[in-house]
């Protein structure tokens, strides 16, 4: 790692590699499972709803525990929490690979999602601890993002290859990678540790609120927003959220201090991260349906159409820090969002018979936003908070991203299921996504000035 111009010490370089590997595992597991669903059904049985929970169970627990995990990181330290999350993730992965029935597989996916929720903010906290210098930290975040970029690009291909041997391998493959991450963790920088006691009532209220909200958004994509179960879940989320706010105001040691949201950088980063995911997650969702149902592509060829979009992130991520250092993070973030909006709009207004190659090329514009928006945004966020709040800030940021992705799928799914037809629903979905992303670009330009002032010249 020292050859990258990043690490002031070998321990810092090892810390970065450990965090990168953790992000790789979390992202890989989110994208590798879809291709194996038919084989899972053929082996352990179950209906469509059960298979959906193999995917959604991971997403639900991941989003539900992100905020609570962020505060856990700040209480016990990034190193201890990363070890806890990775160990939980590895054990759950082994259990998934050995699961004899679909219900047990879903239960173990819940545990996997919980472990992933701890890994994400703790990996960000490890980087914040290992790289106190803002410039080195920004470069480290970009390399950390490479873990997600590699997983996103290779996930469908690796998943298909492993599934051809056995679907169980898509889970068991996590075990050796997780073991390597735990081994590397023993050689990372000395851990930081908080002293404040746990806010248990706040933790419980936060988990209930997030779980109910994410469940409502997931279920709304299947049953519609007027479904009784969706409305009931949304009601539980509102009540739990009100209880959470009340608890935070009264407790001496709140899990999410109000001072965190007095920073315009923290609030703006959270809003931009939410909006980014609406476009970045929403596009593959609607285009997968369009390419298979309207253009009659196979699942393999549909996946191939997304490869250029994913690969551009892999190519641009290593040079992203140099671009940010030259132009400044605010311009790069806003520019990436504008390019994404152009891509979404271009695909939305493209004629019905547009060649697949042209659509794949237009999706590259959306893919460019990945390495130009998220790494500098995270670097700004980490620079704006004290190191002992990095876990909480990371939890808040990643929670907003998960909510953005879940809401995009729910809303876009509802728009696709209208009398106007699939093509009209796709057009309206992508235009809405473009408008949200443009609003985020305006937010970045106007509200991230404070963070850019702290950026090293």
Phi, psi and omega in degrees: 000336181295335180287348180274359183072027186250307198266127174283351179207162178295324179298322179294319178296320177294324177298317179297315179298321179296313180296319178299317181294324177296316178296322177301313182297314182298316182289317180302317183290338179281336186248348188273341190283325188306318185291343184264357186302316179299321180291324176298316180297319181294331185270312185249000176079195180101159180265186181298318182297321177296320177295323178299325180285342171298323178276309187287334178299319176297313181298317183299308182289327177300311181289322184296324186259001182298312183294315178296323180294325178300318178288329175300318180301316182287342179271315185253355178099151182296323184291313180294318181291323177297318177298318179297312182296318181292318178298317178297318180296317181294315180297318179294323178298316178298320179294321177299316181294338181254001186299127182275342182225161180294316178303319178293323177299318179296318178300315180292331174294325174301315181294321177302314180298324178294316177298319179297324179295330177281324182296317187301300181293330179291326177294322177294321179293324177299318179294317179300323180286320184283335184232081180290334179288126185303321182292312178296324179295318179298319178293321179296319179298322179296318178290325174301319179296337177300328178301314178292322181294317179296317180296318180296321182286318186270341186309303182299321181290313179297320179299317178296319181294316180292322181295329178296336176268308177190136179297335182295336181292336179293339175264319182293337179295338179290335187297308180295322178296319178295322178296321178296318179299319179292324177294316179296328183300330181292345183247016181273180182297160179298139185284149169268161182208135178276168181241346183289146178288162179289142173265080186298316177300319178295320179300312181297314180297320180294316181295316179297315181298313182291318180297315180295320181293314181293321177300318180297318181291321178295313183290331179295328178294339180260317190253349183095156184288343181270358181296142184299320181293322177296314180295320179296317179296319178296322178296317177299318180299317181296313180298315180294323179294319177297318177298321180298313180299317180297319179296317182296329180285333187260335185282151180285333182230076182294147179291330176235095182299141180299331181299334180299325184269003172279347177276123178296330180293316180297311181297314182295319179298320179296316180294315181295318178299320177298311182294320179304316184291333177299316179282319188286326176270327183293322182298307179301326181298308184284325182287330176298316178294317181297312184294327181273321185270327182261327183253000174059035175279150173286168179299322180295313182290331174295315177299323180296328180295335180270350184301314179301321179298319181285321183293329181296327175294322179295323182282319187278330185307315181297330182266355181304315181301324179294321178296318180295319180296329181278318187259341185095145185296324184296315180294319182293316179298310180297319179297318178298321179292321178296317178298319177299315180298321177297317179297315179298317180293318181298318179291322181297322185263001179295141179300158185300328183264018181303131180305145181301322180298324178292317178298319178297322178293320179293327179292339176300325179299323177289320179298330179296335182292332181306300182283344182264346182252303191291310181301310178294331178294317178294321179298317176299317181298311182295327178289337186272350183237153174297155182302327182284357175247009183297322180295314179297315178299318177295323178295317178297314182298311183289331174296316179297323179294317180296321178295321178298315179295317180294319180293322178300314181294321180293311183291314180296323177298320178294322180292329179288332183263062179229162179300339181293340177102166184296316184297317178294321179296320178295315180300313181295321180298312183291325177292322175296316178300318179297319180295318179296318181293321177296321176298323177294322177298319177295321177299317180298318182293319188269334190247355181258012179299319181301318179292325181290332177296333178274355183287138181294142179293000000 
